[in-house]
Amino acid sequence: MRRYVAAVARRVRPLLRRRPPAAPPLSAATIDLRAPEIVGDPFPHYEALRREGSVLFLPRHDYWIVLGHEAARAAFSRPEHFSNAPYRDIDAVLLAADPPEQTAMRRTVAKLFSPAVTARLEETASRLADALVRPELDVVSDYGIPVSRGVTADLLGLDAAGVEEIVAAEIRSMGTADPLADFITSLDAMAHRSSMFDALIDAQVPEESARSLVRLMWLAGTTTTQRVISRAILRMIEDERDQQALRADPALVRPFVEEVLRLHPPEHMVPRVARADVELDGVMIPAGAEIRLCVSAANRDPAQFDQADRLRLDRGNSRHFAFGSGAHACIGAQIGRATVNIAVATLLRRSSALRSIRPLDEIRYFATETALSPESLQVGL
């Protein structure tokens, strides 16, 4: 027997020696936010990082991440130190520009978001949402996307043919080496067909800048809004108590949407670059460093929010950063909020219950380092 045990031991020892070492615990020094197990549910990992500090350097990403609510608020409020320049490929005129140059352009564009325009777009959202409801639908492709596209098209003054061409261009771009750059080229080529382009030209905005602004409005107005719509509906399906509360009191739709925005902003992180050596929450960030303001983490900061991971309909003004803050706060936030509120309220009004046709664990997500949104969500009314 002893000989047998010894023989087995001789065979097992080399295998034990070759066993790979245990993976080190995740930390700022080791974490990879692009790892599949993290992009599918980044929130507990943000919380783990927060225990190391509110401002951290991530060597595997070569950027600084800002996790704390107060630190994020400070960075948003200091464009003189934290530049929006990383957005230059999307729009260098408003989004990537910084004060004081950005200030005058923002005033010009803000005039296009008058109360009358907002009221008209709310009517458009209501009409579209009502027309799209049917007993079974995919709330992403059959509801969130067409509602957000329709409202954005109305804002830009694009006719149905123009929207069809943009959608076709977006589909074509998906097969290219650089889909976003290819789609931007197509958007710029069609920008002159929108009435917003004409209004910007009349306001003495240079033609190239007007094309860039039209492009920005389309990209921000469609993607952002449809992600929030699908997230809000998924949340109602996940928690029957929330759905019942909203049916019992439609006035709760607004605080519900604000909590969805807080917990699931359309973008987890927004990029900045340090203009010079700058201190943030006691941490010195070197000039030229890339920074990510992690709004998903800041929006769940327990130092700012009681029961930070819970959706609470009685939370009140939560001061979340789903639409940014400061000089670069989203100029179309009011329209985005209104569109989501209308989309949610319409589904509630037109149904007695919302249910997922497929098991929730089979839902496919668009999951990246910066976003987490359902790609498809089949529901029955």
KOLPABA-703282 format. One line per field, with one value per residue (C-alpha): residue number from 1; x, y, z; residue in three letters. Coordinates in nm, 3 decimals. Each point is the difference from the previous one (the first is absolute). Layout:
<rs>
i: c(NUM,...)
c1: c(X,...)
c2: c(Y,...)
c3: c(Z,...)
aa: c(ALA,...)
</rs>
This chain:
<rs>
i: c(1,2,3,4,5,6,7,8,9,10,11,12,13,14,15,16,17,18,19,20,21,22,23,24,25,26,27,28,29,30,31,32,33,34,35,36,37,38,39,40,41,42,43,44,45,46,47,48,49,50,51,52,53,54,55,56,57,58,59,60,61,62,63,64,65,66,67,68,69,70,71,72,73,74,75,76,77,78,79,80,81,82,83,84,85,86,87,88,89,90,91,92,93,94,95,96,97,98,99,100,101,102,103,104,105,106,107,108,109,110,111,112,113,114,115,116,117,118,119,120,121,122,123,124,125,126,127,128,129,130,131,132,133,134,135,136,137,138,139,140,141,142,143,144,145,146,147,148,149,150,151,152,153,154,155,156,157,158,159,160,161,162,163,164,165,166,167,168,169,170,171,172,173,174,175,176,177,178,179,180,181,182,183,184,185,186,187,188,189,190,191,192,193,194,195,196,197,198,199,200,201,202,203,204,205,206,207,208,209,210,211,212,213,214,215,216,217,218,219,220,221,222,223,224,225,226,227,228,229,230,231,232,233,234,235,236,237,238,239,240,241,242,243,244,245,246,247,248,249,250,251,252,253,254,255,256,257,258,259,260,261,262,263,264,265,266,267,268,269,270,271,272,273,274,275,276,277,278,279,280,281,282,283,284,285,286,287,288,289,290,291,292,293,294,295,296,297,298,299,300,301,302,303,304,305,306,307,308,309,310,311,312,313,314,315,316,317,318,319,320,321,322,323,324,325,326,327,328,329,330,331,332,333,334,335,336,337,338,339,340,341,342,343,344,345,346,347,348,349,350,351,352,353,354,355,356,357,358,359,360,361,362,363,364,365,366,367,368,369,370,371,372,373,374,375,376,377,378,379,380,381)
c1: c(0.000,0.283,0.162,-0.327,-0.039,0.360,-0.050,-0.310,0.181,0.283,-0.251,-0.202,0.288,0.100,-0.362,-0.027,0.321,-0.139,-0.331,-0.030,0.018,-0.325,-0.105,0.077,-0.300,-0.134,0.142,0.083,0.336,-0.147,-0.358,-0.098,-0.336,-0.029,-0.005,-0.329,-0.080,0.031,-0.176,-0.305,-0.036,0.256,-0.170,0.140,0.345,-0.032,-0.089,0.303,0.221,-0.161,0.130,0.350,-0.089,-0.224,0.272,0.220,0.247,-0.074,0.327,-0.169,-0.202,0.258,-0.258,-0.126,-0.349,-0.215,-0.248,-0.119,-0.303,0.171,0.317,-0.203,-0.200,0.324,0.141,-0.321,0.008,0.362,0.029,0.305,0.178,-0.187,-0.046,-0.268,0.250,-0.030,-0.338,0.148,-0.071,-0.371,-0.034,0.275,-0.238,-0.212,0.070,0.381,0.040,0.068,-0.092,0.026,-0.029,-0.266,-0.215,-0.103,-0.078,-0.206,-0.210,-0.063,-0.104,-0.212,-0.228,-0.104,-0.135,-0.278,-0.306,-0.207,0.243,0.002,-0.381,-0.010,0.250,-0.199,-0.305,0.211,0.123,-0.355,-0.136,0.281,-0.011,-0.376,0.020,0.273,-0.170,-0.127,-0.062,0.357,0.302,0.373,0.033,0.342,-0.051,-0.378,-0.037,0.302,0.193,-0.288,-0.124,0.344,0.069,-0.336,0.046,0.356,-0.109,-0.268,0.258,0.233,-0.275,0.066,-0.266,-0.070,0.223,0.290,-0.042,-0.011,0.325,0.167,-0.115,0.122,0.337,0.029,-0.066,0.259,0.259,-0.022,0.189,0.294,0.332,-0.097,-0.381,-0.030,0.227,-0.178,-0.343,0.116,0.108,-0.347,-0.172,0.208,-0.087,-0.373,0.000,-0.103,-0.337,-0.107,-0.174,0.226,0.294,-0.173,-0.077,0.364,0.121,-0.249,0.153,0.342,0.135,0.263,-0.116,0.250,-0.101,-0.369,0.058,0.184,-0.285,-0.266,0.213,0.029,-0.375,-0.076,0.256,-0.090,-0.375,-0.046,0.242,-0.030,-0.379,-0.067,0.240,-0.185,-0.342,0.098,0.165,-0.308,-0.232,0.235,-0.002,-0.381,0.005,0.272,-0.185,-0.375,-0.033,0.133,-0.235,-0.298,0.097,0.024,-0.338,-0.156,0.150,0.114,0.162,0.274,0.120,0.226,0.185,0.016,0.173,0.242,0.096,0.049,0.223,0.196,0.048,0.042,0.129,0.033,0.379,0.193,0.290,0.073,0.356,0.206,0.366,0.200,0.107,0.281,0.110,-0.319,-0.109,-0.333,-0.118,0.354,0.148,0.241,-0.080,0.277,-0.044,-0.120,-0.138,-0.316,-0.284,-0.333,-0.273,-0.185,-0.353,-0.138,0.218,-0.057,-0.376,0.023,0.235,-0.125,0.149,-0.257,-0.295,-0.174,-0.049,0.195,-0.060,-0.377,-0.259,-0.203,-0.303,0.016,0.364,-0.074,0.266,0.291,0.251,0.110,0.234,-0.179,-0.010,0.330,0.030,0.147,0.096,-0.036,-0.331,-0.205,-0.179,-0.283,-0.051,-0.350,-0.114,0.164,-0.170,-0.337,0.029,0.084,-0.279,-0.252,0.121,-0.030,-0.336,-0.145,0.087,-0.148,-0.319,-0.042,0.054,-0.124,0.334,0.344,0.185,0.311,-0.079,0.337,0.178,0.184,0.330,-0.021,-0.005,0.285,0.188,0.216,0.279,0.323,0.234,-0.224,-0.355,-0.242,-0.334,-0.245,0.041,-0.341,-0.286,-0.315,-0.298,-0.366,-0.264)
c2: c(0.000,0.237,-0.069,0.084,0.330,0.094,-0.070,0.216,0.276,-0.007,0.053,0.270,0.220,0.123,0.084,0.202,0.184,0.090,0.131,0.369,0.240,0.140,0.321,0.308,0.183,0.275,0.341,0.324,-0.155,-0.311,0.065,-0.019,0.172,-0.158,-0.355,-0.178,-0.079,0.370,0.166,-0.218,0.143,0.274,0.152,-0.225,0.042,0.379,-0.033,-0.221,0.260,0.280,-0.162,0.087,0.363,0.230,0.083,-0.285,-0.077,-0.318,-0.125,-0.251,0.285,0.277,0.244,0.143,-0.093,0.228,-0.197,0.236,0.228,0.305,-0.056,-0.041,0.316,0.193,-0.125,0.083,0.352,0.068,-0.010,0.224,-0.301,-0.294,0.043,-0.161,-0.032,-0.384,0.050,0.187,-0.285,0.016,0.378,0.258,0.297,-0.047,-0.334,0.005,0.377,0.162,0.343,0.275,-0.106,-0.257,0.247,0.215,-0.305,-0.154,0.319,-0.016,-0.364,0.045,0.236,-0.297,-0.175,0.246,-0.091,-0.014,-0.247,-0.212,-0.009,-0.104,-0.280,-0.127,-0.023,-0.188,-0.244,-0.060,-0.057,-0.239,-0.198,-0.044,-0.116,-0.254,-0.187,-0.349,-0.321,-0.124,0.210,0.031,0.313,0.069,-0.041,0.046,0.276,0.174,0.043,0.126,0.236,0.151,0.023,0.163,0.264,0.074,0.026,0.250,0.200,0.011,0.057,-0.314,-0.158,-0.374,-0.048,0.167,-0.225,-0.309,0.104,0.054,-0.339,-0.166,0.175,-0.118,-0.360,0.024,0.144,-0.304,-0.202,0.241,0.008,0.314,0.003,0.326,0.198,-0.136,0.082,0.353,0.057,-0.099,0.220,0.300,-0.053,0.007,0.274,0.275,-0.174,0.091,0.325,0.029,0.029,0.295,0.161,-0.030,0.152,0.288,0.049,0.052,-0.340,-0.114,-0.281,-0.256,0.077,-0.026,-0.347,-0.103,0.120,-0.183,-0.313,0.040,0.045,-0.316,-0.216,0.125,0.022,-0.353,-0.227,0.159,0.011,-0.350,-0.150,0.167,-0.101,-0.367,0.009,0.156,-0.262,-0.281,0.136,-0.005,-0.364,-0.094,0.151,-0.053,0.228,0.298,-0.075,-0.020,0.324,0.183,-0.133,0.109,0.351,0.121,0.303,-0.240,-0.053,0.306,-0.098,-0.357,0.115,0.215,-0.302,-0.211,0.276,0.008,-0.376,-0.069,0.308,-0.048,0.036,-0.133,0.237,0.331,0.086,0.303,0.098,0.196,0.339,0.026,-0.169,0.010,-0.125,-0.176,-0.127,0.006,-0.189,0.168,-0.074,0.087,0.229,-0.178,-0.297,-0.168,-0.005,-0.181,0.150,-0.318,0.134,-0.349,-0.022,0.361,-0.051,-0.289,0.165,-0.094,0.324,0.187,-0.239,-0.195,-0.361,0.097,-0.324,0.004,0.164,0.221,0.186,0.237,0.103,0.352,0.208,-0.241,0.225,-0.284,0.040,-0.202,0.314,0.139,0.321,0.347,0.175,-0.321,-0.123,-0.154,0.280,-0.235,-0.153,0.143,-0.152,-0.332,-0.017,0.091,-0.264,-0.277,0.107,-0.007,-0.338,-0.157,0.163,-0.108,-0.366,0.008,0.166,-0.241,-0.319,-0.175,-0.176,-0.015,-0.330,-0.127,-0.264,-0.165,-0.073,0.308,-0.188,-0.048,0.373,0.106,0.317,0.252,-0.021,0.199,0.180,0.307,-0.128,-0.274,-0.007,-0.269,-0.079,-0.164,-0.026,-0.179,0.091,-0.086,0.251)
c3: c(0.000,0.092,-0.338,-0.175,0.193,-0.077,-0.371,-0.011,0.184,-0.254,-0.280,0.176,0.122,-0.349,-0.075,0.318,-0.083,-0.344,0.141,-0.093,0.293,0.132,-0.173,0.209,0.144,-0.222,0.079,-0.178,-0.087,-0.162,-0.110,-0.366,-0.045,-0.347,0.138,-0.086,0.362,0.084,-0.295,0.070,0.352,0.074,0.304,0.277,-0.154,0.009,0.368,0.063,-0.164,0.201,0.318,-0.123,-0.064,-0.202,-0.254,-0.121,-0.279,-0.195,-0.157,-0.233,-0.153,0.038,0.130,0.327,0.115,0.217,0.210,0.272,-0.041,0.148,-0.203,-0.321,0.077,0.051,-0.331,-0.189,0.141,-0.098,-0.382,0.030,0.155,-0.150,-0.374,-0.218,-0.285,-0.022,-0.169,-0.296,-0.244,0.090,-0.001,0.044,-0.004,0.312,0.165,-0.013,0.022,0.336,0.140,-0.094,-0.368,0.082,0.195,-0.296,-0.216,0.278,0.021,-0.374,0.006,0.314,-0.193,-0.213,0.314,0.071,0.214,-0.319,-0.158,0.316,0.007,-0.366,0.058,0.296,-0.227,-0.255,0.266,0.123,-0.352,-0.095,0.323,-0.022,-0.362,0.071,0.285,-0.084,0.200,-0.048,-0.091,0.039,0.213,-0.153,-0.377,-0.013,0.256,0.154,-0.325,-0.220,0.273,0.057,-0.374,-0.066,0.270,-0.111,-0.364,0.103,0.196,-0.299,-0.255,-0.203,-0.219,-0.013,-0.306,0.181,0.302,-0.222,-0.165,0.337,0.127,-0.319,0.036,0.360,-0.105,-0.279,0.237,0.228,-0.256,-0.030,0.183,0.194,0.030,0.196,-0.231,-0.306,0.142,0.094,-0.359,-0.118,0.259,-0.101,-0.364,0.080,0.267,-0.243,-0.046,0.356,0.091,0.306,-0.239,-0.171,0.336,0.106,-0.327,0.050,0.347,-0.167,0.099,-0.256,-0.228,0.128,0.359,-0.089,-0.145,0.315,0.222,-0.204,0.026,0.378,0.045,-0.196,0.180,0.348,-0.054,-0.129,0.184,0.344,0.008,-0.130,0.255,0.287,-0.136,-0.024,0.345,0.160,-0.148,0.102,0.354,0.011,-0.110,0.251,0.296,0.002,0.304,-0.196,-0.288,0.232,0.174,-0.333,-0.111,0.327,-0.022,-0.347,0.166,0.115,-0.358,0.018,0.320,-0.132,-0.319,0.202,0.207,-0.314,-0.137,0.324,0.024,-0.374,-0.183,-0.376,0.029,0.299,-0.050,-0.165,-0.105,0.091,-0.033,0.256,-0.135,0.259,0.319,0.206,0.341,0.037,0.337,0.133,-0.297,-0.242,-0.364,-0.248,-0.299,-0.313,0.193,-0.123,0.253,0.013,0.214,0.095,0.033,0.068,0.311,0.105,-0.033,0.247,0.248,0.350,0.133,-0.212,-0.023,0.273,-0.116,-0.309,-0.194,0.052,-0.222,0.232,-0.129,0.298,-0.046,-0.124,-0.173,-0.026,-0.183,-0.225,-0.298,-0.269,-0.219,0.124,0.197,-0.019,-0.323,-0.201,0.141,-0.281,-0.181,-0.099,0.345,0.039,-0.329,0.082,0.338,-0.148,-0.272,0.248,0.236,-0.285,-0.129,0.346,0.081,-0.336,0.051,0.349,-0.124,-0.291,0.201,0.311,0.053,-0.160,-0.018,-0.171,-0.263,0.059,0.330,0.122,0.016,-0.379,-0.076,-0.226,0.094,-0.177,0.258,-0.018,0.235,-0.025,-0.058,0.102,-0.177,-0.120,-0.368,-0.011,0.247,-0.116,0.214,0.010,0.105)
aa: c(MET,ARG,ARG,TYR,VAL,ALA,ALA,VAL,ALA,ARG,ARG,VAL,ARG,PRO,LEU,LEU,ARG,ARG,ARG,PRO,PRO,ALA,ALA,PRO,PRO,LEU,SER,ALA,ALA,THR,ILE,ASP,LEU,ARG,ALA,PRO,GLU,ILE,VAL,GLY,ASP,PRO,PHE,PRO,HIS,TYR,GLU,ALA,LEU,ARG,ARG,GLU,GLY,SER,VAL,LEU,PHE,LEU,PRO,ARG,HIS,ASP,TYR,TRP,ILE,VAL,LEU,GLY,HIS,GLU,ALA,ALA,ARG,ALA,ALA,PHE,SER,ARG,PRO,GLU,HIS,PHE,SER,ASN,ALA,PRO,TYR,ARG,ASP,ILE,ASP,ALA,VAL,LEU,LEU,ALA,ALA,ASP,PRO,PRO,GLU,GLN,THR,ALA,MET,ARG,ARG,THR,VAL,ALA,LYS,LEU,PHE,SER,PRO,ALA,VAL,THR,ALA,ARG,LEU,GLU,GLU,THR,ALA,SER,ARG,LEU,ALA,ASP,ALA,LEU,VAL,ARG,PRO,GLU,LEU,ASP,VAL,VAL,SER,ASP,TYR,GLY,ILE,PRO,VAL,SER,ARG,GLY,VAL,THR,ALA,ASP,LEU,LEU,GLY,LEU,ASP,ALA,ALA,GLY,VAL,GLU,GLU,ILE,VAL,ALA,ALA,GLU,ILE,ARG,SER,MET,GLY,THR,ALA,ASP,PRO,LEU,ALA,ASP,PHE,ILE,THR,SER,LEU,ASP,ALA,MET,ALA,HIS,ARG,SER,SER,MET,PHE,ASP,ALA,LEU,ILE,ASP,ALA,GLN,VAL,PRO,GLU,GLU,SER,ALA,ARG,SER,LEU,VAL,ARG,LEU,MET,TRP,LEU,ALA,GLY,THR,THR,THR,THR,GLN,ARG,VAL,ILE,SER,ARG,ALA,ILE,LEU,ARG,MET,ILE,GLU,ASP,GLU,ARG,ASP,GLN,GLN,ALA,LEU,ARG,ALA,ASP,PRO,ALA,LEU,VAL,ARG,PRO,PHE,VAL,GLU,GLU,VAL,LEU,ARG,LEU,HIS,PRO,PRO,GLU,HIS,MET,VAL,PRO,ARG,VAL,ALA,ARG,ALA,ASP,VAL,GLU,LEU,ASP,GLY,VAL,MET,ILE,PRO,ALA,GLY,ALA,GLU,ILE,ARG,LEU,CYS,VAL,SER,ALA,ALA,ASN,ARG,ASP,PRO,ALA,GLN,PHE,ASP,GLN,ALA,ASP,ARG,LEU,ARG,LEU,ASP,ARG,GLY,ASN,SER,ARG,HIS,PHE,ALA,PHE,GLY,SER,GLY,ALA,HIS,ALA,CYS,ILE,GLY,ALA,GLN,ILE,GLY,ARG,ALA,THR,VAL,ASN,ILE,ALA,VAL,ALA,THR,LEU,LEU,ARG,ARG,SER,SER,ALA,LEU,ARG,SER,ILE,ARG,PRO,LEU,ASP,GLU,ILE,ARG,TYR,PHE,ALA,THR,GLU,THR,ALA,LEU,SER,PRO,GLU,SER,LEU,GLN,VAL,GLY,LEU)
</rs>
